[in-house]
Amino acid sequence: MKNNVRSNNVALVTGASSGMGRVIATRLVKDGFQVIAAARRTEQMSDLRKLGAVIIPLDISREESISAAVAEIESKFGGLDVLVNNAGFGLYGAVEDVSLADARYQFEVNLFGLARLTQLLLPAMRNKGAGKIINITSMGGKIYTPLGAWYHASKHALEGWSDCLRLELADKGIQVVVIEPGIIRTDFGNVLSKNLRKYIGRSAYSDLTKKVADSTDRYTEKNLGSSPEVIADTVAKSVSARRPKTRYVAGQYAKMTIFMRKWFGDFVYDKMVMSMLK
């Protein structure tokens, strides 16, 4: 059953071909939004098209792809009511092992592409004097784990970027919301582990790398983590709220881990994280 969201409300969800993005897009369609589902792999979104979503190609790491997507959105809809910046991925590996080219690509996807898309969509929101920008960061934007330097750095950066944007738009009628997922059942763990294993046997950090990869595989095999619907529910809640929170924390281990990092200090947190690898 649909809620009372006006059917002409337009929402863009990036990274909608899989994982949280697909579920978020599905939920917003059911809530009465005209959803634009964007991703590189458009062939994987036929189910969203059947639900009524508009499918557009978007490679968030390429300026020309971002510009083309924005032009199509403005041509068809005149702008957005809701932007859900969900596209992202996790690059893991020791700082010494990961090339700077790979590290730059991590930031291109998790921060700079998202920022460019937002820049281009903001004028129409400002002209209307209304809109919501929902940035999906991670509990990884508040904590850290071994071998995740570039991923955590990108998510910490997105947290700070979102806070500054919120202040800049405070008098424009546009709200900025951060959602910090914990462990969610997606392909994130499989991709992370596969990437890590290419360093085993040819790195000064092979032992640690194997421990992190094995630990990730154990979580994946046990199907641990919260359902992506938890994040979709949180997005829906923030979108429907007249005055949403600036941050929502949702998903397995997110609240507990962020709490421990904040209040117990680095020494206790370091020991806790490393003990989980045993």
N, C-alpha and C positions, 0 to 999 in steps of 0.2 A: 504493500500500500504506500502510495506516495505521500510525502508531507506537503506542507503548504508553500514550498519554494516555488516562485514564479517560473513557468516553463521557459521563459525567454532569458533566464539567467544563464550566462555562458561561462564555462569553466574549462581551463586547459590543464591537462595532466601530462607531465613529461615522464619519459621512461615507462610508458603504459603497456609495453608489449609483454611484460612478465612481472612476477613478484608483487610487491606492494603497489606499484603503479597500476597494474591491471585491476587489482581488487579495489583500489581507490576510485578509478574511473567507473567501474561497474556500480559501486555504491552511489556515486554522484548522479549517474544516469537514473538509477532507481529513485533517487531523491528529487527528481524533476529537473535537473540541470540539462542544458544542451552541452554535452561534453565533447571537447576536442581532445582526442587521444593521440599523443605524439611519441614517436620513437623511430629508431633506425629500421627496425624489422617490422615494417607495416604488414607483411604477410602473416604475422602472428597475431593480428588483432581483428580477425574476421568475426570473432564472437562479439567483440565490442561494436563492430559495425552493425551486426544484426540487432543489437540492443538499441541502436539509434545514435551511437556516437559517430562523430565525424573523424575520420582517420587522416592524419597528415604525417609525412616523413619529417624527421628531425634528427640530425646529428648534432648534439649539443656542443661538440668540440670544433665545429666548423662555422665560421662567420657567415658564409654564403647560405648554408642550410638554415641557420637561425633567421637571417634576414628574409629568406623566402617563406619560411613558416609564418613569420609576423605579417608579411604582406598578404598572405592568404587569409589569415585570421581577420585582419582589418578589412579586407575586401568583402568577406562573407558576413562578418558579424559586427564590424565597426569597433571592435575591442573586446575586452574581457570584464567579467565581474569577479572571477576568482582565478588566480594563477597558483597551481600546485607544482612547485619545483621539486620533483621527486627523483629525476634521473641522477644516477651516481653509481660508483663502484668502489671496491676496496682493493688497493694495491698493497700487498704485504711483502716484506723482505728486509733484511738488515740494511741499515743506512749505507753501509760500505758496498753492498751488493747491487742495490737498485740504481740503474743509470739515471742521470738527471733528465734525460729525454723521457723516460717512463714517469719520473716524478712530476715533470711539467704536464704530461698528459693527465695525470691524476688531478692536478689542480685545474686543468682546462675543463674537465668534465664536472668535477665536484664544486668548482667555484666560478671560474671565469666565464664559462659558457652560460651557466645559470645567471650570472650577473649581467651578461650582455643581453640575454633574452629579456630579463626584467627591465633593463634600461629602455629597450625598444618598445615594450608594452606599457610602460608607465605613462607616457603622455596622454593616451586615450583615457586611462583611469583618472588622471588629474583633471582632464577636461570635464569628465563626468562628475568628479568630486566624490567618487566612491570606488570601493574595491577591496579585495583581500588577497594578500600574498602569503601563501603557506609554504614555508621552507622545511623540507624534510632533512634534518641533519642526522643525528645519531647520539646515543649515549656516548659514542666515541668522540663527540665534540666536547665532552666534559671529563673524560677519563683517558687512559692510555694503556696500551698492551705491548709486549715485546714484538718487534719486527713490524709494527704498524705505524712507524714514524710519519710516512708521507700521507697515509690515510687519515690518521688522527690530526695531523697538521692542517689538512684541507677542511676537516669538519670543525676544528677549533676556529679556523678562519671564517667559515660560514656562519658560525655562531656570532662572532663579533661583527661581521658584515651585516647580519640581520638586525642586530641591536641598533647599529648606526642608521640603517635604513628606516627602522621604526620611528626614530626620533625625527628624521628628515621629513617623513610623511605624516607626522602627527596632526598637522593642521590642514592636510589635503583631503581628508575623508577616507584615506586608505590605511587599512590595518595590516600589520605584519606579524605573523605568528610563526613560532618555531615549534616543530614537533620532533622529539628525541626518542626514536625507537630503541628498544633493547634488542635482545636476540629474537629474531623473527624467522619463521620457517620459509626460507626462500633458497635460491641457488647461491647465495652469498658465500656460504661456507665451502661449497664444492669448488667454486671458482678460486677462492682464497687458498685452499689446500693445494689445488693443482698448480697454481702459480708458485707457491712456496717450494714444492718438491723439485722444481728444476734447479734449485740452488744446493740441494743435498748432495754431498760428496765433492763439491767443488767450491766450498766456501769456508772461511775461517769460523763461521757460525753454524756449521752443519748440524751439530748436536742440538742447539737451541731451535734451529729451523725444523728439524725432525720432530721435536717435542711439540712445537706449536701446530705443525701440520697434523700429527697424530691426535692431538687434543681436539682440533677442529673436526677431524673425521669422526671421533667418538660422539661429539655432540650431534653431528649430522646423522649418523647411523641410528642413534637413539631417538631421532626425530624431536629433539628438544627445541624449545623456543615457542613463542606465541604465534597464533595464526595471524596472517596478514590482515584479517578482518578487524583485529584490534586496532591497527593503525588506520584503517578505513573508517572505523567508527569514530576515532579521535579527530580525523580530518572533518568528517561530517559534523561533529559536535562544534568544532571551532568555526566552521563555515556558517552554521545556523545561529551561533551566539551573536547577540547584538554587541556585546562587549567581551570578546574572547580573551582568554589568558594570553600573556605574551609567550608562554611556554607550556607545552604539554609533554609529560614523560609517560611512555606507554610501552608495554612489552616486557618479557621475562628479564629479570635481573636489573632492569634499567634504574628503577628508583633506589634499590638497595646499593647498587654499585656506585651510583652518583653520590649517594649519601655517605658511603664509606670514604670515597675520594675526598669529599669536601670536609668531613669532620674528623677523620682519624689521622689525616696527614700522610705524607709521602711514604714514610718508613713502613707503617702498617699496611698501606695499600700495596706497596711493592712486594712485601712478603706474601700477601694474600694472592696476588696475581701469579707470582712465580710458583706458589704451592699448588695452584690449579694445574700446572703442567706435569706434576709428578704422577 
